[in-house]
């Protein structure tokens, strides 16, 4: 008997395991980066407990008094997130996979930080033409807060096709 073929459009692609691993690493890094974002919390305060003779208790970042046992700080997630992004790069390089441009735009090349708008990077649109008169010269600049590096992306220009898909110019 012959094997039953799968329906069109559901074909397998090479390195499916590596793609799923890279996807998992990116999702885990983005989760940890989201967990480290500062929330609007009150400043730590020292509260005097009148009924307790043990002395003052220090309130942690959530405003709940703690007895010296502190929760993992949000900054502790940053190295874990960076490590996952470094592992993501290693997996894709070793497996010779292409990372999508949208995913590349959210990763810092120098320090492997996941670039989250407002917390780990700032975005700014620059136009260095004379007086900013040329709208096609707009460039999005993403500045990493961790290492200070900048990534520049043209805004109005379309992406050039990859080399095998380009057509030779007609003369």
C-alpha positions in Angstrom: 0.0 0.0 0.0 1.1 3.5 -0.7 1.6 6.1 1.9 -1.2 8.7 2.2 0.1 12.1 1.3 -0.6 15.2 3.4 -2.8 17.9 2.1 -1.1 20.7 0.1 0.1 23.6 2.2 0.9 21.5 5.3 4.3 20.3 4.0 7.2 19.7 6.3 10.1 22.2 6.3 13.7 21.4 7.2 14.9 21.8 10.7 11.5 21.8 12.2 12.9 21.0 15.6 15.4 23.9 15.4 12.6 26.3 14.4 10.5 25.2 17.4 13.5 25.6 19.7 14.3 29.1 18.3 10.6 30.0 18.7 10.6 28.8 22.3 13.7 30.7 23.2 12.3 33.9 21.7 9.0 33.5 23.6 10.8 32.8 26.9 13.1 35.8 26.4 10.2 38.1 25.6 8.3 36.7 28.7 11.2 37.4 31.0 11.7 40.9 29.4 8.0 41.6 30.0 8.4 40.4 33.6 11.2 42.9 34.3 9.3 45.9 33.1 8.7 48.4 35.9 5.1 48.7 37.0 3.8 51.7 38.9 4.6 50.8 42.4 5.1 52.9 45.5 8.6 53.6 46.8 9.8 51.3 49.7 8.7 52.7 53.0 9.6 52.0 56.6 6.5 51.3 58.6 6.4 51.3 62.4 4.4 48.4 63.9 3.0 49.7 67.2 1.8 46.4 68.5 5.0 44.5 67.7 8.1 45.0 69.8 10.4 43.5 67.2 11.0 46.9 65.6 10.4 48.5 62.3 9.6 46.3 59.3 10.8 47.3 55.8 8.2 47.3 53.1 9.3 45.8 49.8 8.6 47.2 46.3 5.0 46.0 46.4 4.2 47.9 49.6 3.9 44.6 51.6 6.0 44.5 54.7 8.7 41.9 54.6 10.9 40.4 57.3 14.2 40.5 55.4 13.1 37.9 52.9 13.0 39.7 49.6 11.5 38.4 46.3 13.6 38.1 43.2 14.1 41.6 41.9 12.9 42.4 38.4 16.4 43.2 37.3 17.3 39.6 38.0 15.3 38.6 34.9 17.5 40.7 32.6 20.5 38.3 32.5 18.2 35.3 32.0 16.5 37.1 29.1 19.9 38.0 27.5 21.1 34.5 27.9 18.1 33.1 26.1 18.6 35.6 23.2 22.3 34.5 23.0 21.2 30.9 22.9 18.7 31.8 20.2 21.4 33.4 18.1 23.6 30.3 18.6 20.9 27.9 17.6 20.1 29.8 14.4 23.7 30.3 13.5 24.6 26.7 14.0 21.5 25.4 12.2 22.0 27.9 9.4 18.5 29.3 9.8 17.4 32.7 8.8 15.8 34.8 11.6 12.9 36.9 10.2 13.7 40.6 9.9 10.9 41.5 12.3 12.6 39.3 15.0 16.0 40.7 14.2 14.7 44.3 14.7 13.8 43.4 18.3 17.3 42.0 19.2 20.4 44.0 20.1 23.4 42.8 18.1 26.0 43.8 20.7 24.6 42.9 24.1 21.8 40.4 23.1 19.1 42.4 24.9 15.5 42.0 23.8 14.6 45.5 22.7 11.2 46.5 24.3 10.0 49.9 23.4 10.1 52.2 26.4 11.9 49.9 28.8 15.1 48.6 27.2 15.2 50.9 24.1 14.0 54.2 22.7 12.8 54.8 19.2 13.3 58.0 17.3 12.7 59.0 13.7 15.6 61.0 12.2 15.8 62.8 8.9 19.2 64.2 8.2 18.4 65.8 4.9 18.5 69.5 4.6 15.8 70.7 6.9 14.2 67.3 6.9 12.6 68.1 3.5 13.0 64.7 1.9 10.4 62.3 3.3 12.1 59.2 1.8 15.2 60.0 4.0 13.3 59.1 7.3 15.3 56.6 9.4 14.0 54.8 12.5 16.8 54.8 15.2 16.5 52.3 18.0 18.8 53.0 20.9 19.6 50.2 23.4 19.7 51.3 27.0 22.0 48.5 28.1 24.9 49.1 25.7 24.1 52.4 24.1 24.3 51.0 20.5 22.0 52.2 17.8 20.2 50.3 15.0 19.0 52.3 12.0 16.2 51.2 9.7 15.0 53.1 6.6 11.3 53.9 6.9 10.1 54.7 3.4 12.4 52.4 1.3 11.2 48.9 0.4 13.4 46.0 1.3 15.6 44.7 -1.5 14.9 41.1 -2.6 17.4 38.5 -1.7 20.0 37.8 -4.3 18.5 34.7 -5.9 15.2 36.4 -6.4 16.5 39.6 -8.0 16.1 40.1 -11.7 18.9 41.4 -13.8 18.4 44.9 -15.2 17.5 45.1 -18.9 19.8 47.2 -21.1 
